[in-house]
Amino acid sequence: MISAIVLTFIAFAVLVAVLFVATYNGLVRKRNGVDNAWAQVDVQLKRRHDLVPNLVETVKGYAAHERGALEAVVAARARAVGASTPQEHAAAENLLTGALKNLFALAEAYPDLKASRNFSELAEELAVTENRIAYARQYYNDAVLTYNNAVETIPANLVAGIAGFSRREYFQAPDEERGPVQVRF
């Protein structure tokens, strides 16, 4: 009789250990997926940051007296490059987006600049990069959702608590970007 109780206890302990290891490994895979997704966002943001100086130099040649707009883009880029968390990146990228919008609005006042092949190629490359950033952000947020769901649901939340897994933050668009687009003529 005692041996049956001991065998049952051992079988139960092995089952718990196997479930713990399987759950832990699943959480590690999901966490690594989030890290990979963030790396993809970071690659696209770096690509964007690398394009900005070339764009600024191109505009400088045509609109040298528009120093304030150019300095705003350079400062916003520096802040974006220095960001470290998804929240800091989101805020810094929002500033950079606004500065770039102002730069492109400025380009409207300079027909020679708009007609410049270099400017139009850089603008096109930046537009492609913006699309890639949007996709990478979506992919990252999907990975965060999957990971956070795993960390917060039973029984994985028990393993997550013991093993130190914690929620990850989404890369959210700033409040200004969430409203409806306004077109003014």
C-alpha positions as CSV (number, residue, x, y, z in Angstrom):
1,M,0.0,0.0,0.0
2,I,2.8,2.4,0.9
3,S,4.6,1.8,-2.3
4,A,1.5,2.6,-4.4
5,I,1.2,6.0,-2.5
6,V,4.9,6.7,-3.1
7,L,4.6,5.8,-6.8
8,T,1.5,8.0,-7.1
9,F,3.4,10.9,-5.4
10,I,6.4,10.4,-7.6
11,A,4.3,10.2,-10.8
12,F,2.5,13.4,-9.7
13,A,5.8,15.2,-9.0
14,V,7.2,14.2,-12.4
15,L,4.0,15.4,-14.1
16,V,4.2,18.8,-12.3
17,A,7.9,19.0,-13.2
18,V,7.2,18.2,-16.9
19,L,4.4,20.8,-17.0
20,F,6.6,23.4,-15.3
21,V,9.4,22.9,-17.8
22,A,7.1,22.8,-20.8
23,T,5.4,26.0,-19.6
24,Y,8.7,27.7,-18.9
25,N,10.1,26.8,-22.3
26,G,7.0,28.2,-23.9
27,L,7.3,31.4,-22.1
28,V,11.0,31.7,-23.1
29,R,10.0,31.1,-26.8
30,K,7.4,33.8,-26.6
31,R,9.7,36.3,-24.8
32,N,12.4,35.6,-27.5
33,G,9.7,36.3,-30.1
34,V,9.0,39.7,-28.5
35,D,12.8,40.4,-28.5
36,N,13.0,39.4,-32.1
37,A,10.0,41.5,-33.1
38,W,11.6,44.5,-31.3
39,A,14.8,44.0,-33.2
40,Q,12.9,44.2,-36.4
41,V,11.3,47.5,-35.3
42,D,14.7,48.7,-34.3
43,V,16.2,47.9,-37.7
44,Q,13.5,49.9,-39.5
45,L,13.8,52.8,-37.1
46,K,17.6,52.8,-37.7
47,R,17.0,52.8,-41.5
48,R,14.7,55.8,-41.0
49,H,17.3,57.6,-38.8
50,D,20.0,56.9,-41.5
51,L,17.8,58.5,-44.2
52,V,17.1,61.7,-42.3
53,P,20.6,63.3,-42.4
54,N,20.6,62.8,-46.2
55,L,17.2,64.4,-46.5
56,V,18.3,67.4,-44.3
57,E,21.4,67.9,-46.4
58,T,19.4,67.9,-49.6
59,V,16.9,70.4,-48.2
60,K,19.8,72.6,-46.9
61,G,21.0,73.2,-50.4
62,Y,17.6,74.6,-51.5
63,A,16.3,76.2,-48.3
64,A,19.4,77.2,-46.3
65,H,17.5,80.1,-44.6
66,E,14.9,77.6,-43.2
67,R,17.3,76.8,-40.4
68,G,14.7,76.3,-37.6
69,A,12.9,73.5,-39.5
70,L,16.2,71.7,-40.3
71,E,17.4,72.0,-36.7
72,A,14.1,70.6,-35.4
73,V,14.5,67.5,-37.6
74,V,18.1,67.0,-36.5
75,A,17.2,67.4,-32.8
76,A,14.2,65.0,-33.2
77,R,16.4,62.4,-34.9
78,A,19.0,62.7,-32.1
79,R,16.3,62.1,-29.5
80,A,14.9,59.1,-31.5
81,V,18.4,57.5,-31.8
82,G,18.9,57.9,-28.1
83,A,15.6,56.3,-27.0
84,S,15.8,52.9,-25.3
85,T,12.3,51.7,-24.4
86,P,9.3,51.2,-26.6
87,Q,7.6,54.2,-24.8
88,E,10.6,56.4,-25.3
89,H,10.9,55.3,-29.0
90,A,7.2,56.0,-29.5
91,A,7.5,59.6,-28.1
92,A,10.7,60.3,-29.9
93,E,9.5,58.9,-33.2
94,N,6.3,61.0,-32.9
95,L,8.5,64.1,-32.6
96,L,10.6,63.0,-35.6
97,T,7.4,62.4,-37.7
98,G,6.2,65.9,-36.9
99,A,9.5,67.4,-37.8
100,L,9.6,65.5,-41.0
101,K,6.0,66.6,-41.8
102,N,7.2,70.2,-41.4
103,L,10.2,69.5,-43.6
104,F,8.0,68.1,-46.4
105,A,5.6,71.0,-46.0
106,L,8.6,73.3,-46.4
107,A,9.5,71.5,-49.6
108,E,6.2,72.5,-51.0
109,A,7.4,76.1,-51.0
110,Y,10.5,75.2,-53.1
111,P,9.5,73.9,-56.5
112,D,13.2,73.2,-57.4
113,L,13.6,71.1,-54.3
114,K,10.4,69.1,-55.1
115,A,11.7,68.6,-58.6
116,S,15.1,67.4,-57.3
117,R,15.8,63.8,-58.2
118,N,17.7,63.3,-55.0
119,F,14.9,64.7,-52.8
120,S,12.3,62.7,-54.5
121,E,14.3,59.5,-54.2
122,L,14.9,60.1,-50.5
123,A,11.2,61.0,-50.0
124,E,10.2,57.8,-51.7
125,E,12.7,55.7,-49.6
126,L,11.4,57.3,-46.5
127,A,7.8,56.5,-47.4
128,V,8.8,52.9,-48.0
129,T,10.6,52.8,-44.7
130,E,7.5,54.3,-42.9
131,N,5.4,51.4,-44.3
132,R,8.0,48.9,-43.0
133,I,8.0,50.6,-39.6
134,A,4.2,50.3,-39.4
135,Y,4.4,46.6,-40.3
136,A,7.2,46.0,-37.8
137,R,5.3,47.8,-35.1
138,Q,2.2,45.7,-35.8
139,Y,4.3,42.5,-35.7
140,Y,6.0,43.6,-32.4
141,N,2.6,44.4,-30.8
142,D,1.2,41.0,-31.9
143,A,4.2,39.3,-30.3
144,V,3.7,41.3,-27.1
145,L,0.0,40.4,-27.0
146,T,0.8,36.7,-27.3
147,Y,3.5,36.9,-24.7
148,N,1.4,39.0,-22.3
149,N,-1.5,36.6,-22.7
150,A,0.8,33.7,-21.8
151,V,2.3,35.5,-18.8
152,E,-1.1,36.4,-17.4
153,T,-3.2,33.3,-17.9
154,I,-3.4,30.2,-15.7
155,P,-1.3,28.1,-15.2
156,A,1.5,29.9,-17.0
157,N,1.1,32.9,-14.7
158,L,2.2,30.7,-11.8
159,V,5.4,29.7,-13.7
160,A,5.9,33.3,-14.9
161,G,5.7,34.6,-11.4
162,I,8.2,32.0,-10.1
163,A,10.6,32.4,-13.0
164,G,10.4,36.3,-13.2
165,F,8.6,36.7,-16.5
166,S,6.8,40.1,-16.6
167,R,4.6,41.9,-19.0
168,R,6.0,43.8,-22.0
169,E,4.9,47.2,-23.2
170,Y,3.3,47.8,-26.5
171,F,4.8,50.2,-29.0
172,Q,1.8,52.5,-29.1
173,A,1.1,55.4,-31.3
174,P,1.0,58.7,-29.5
175,D,-2.5,60.2,-28.8
176,E,-2.0,62.7,-31.6
177,E,-1.8,59.9,-34.2
178,R,-5.0,58.2,-33.0
179,G,-7.5,60.8,-34.1
180,P,-9.1,61.2,-37.5
181,V,-7.0,62.7,-40.2
182,Q,-7.8,66.3,-40.9
183,V,-7.5,67.6,-44.5
184,R,-7.5,71.3,-44.9
185,F,-7.6,73.2,-48.2
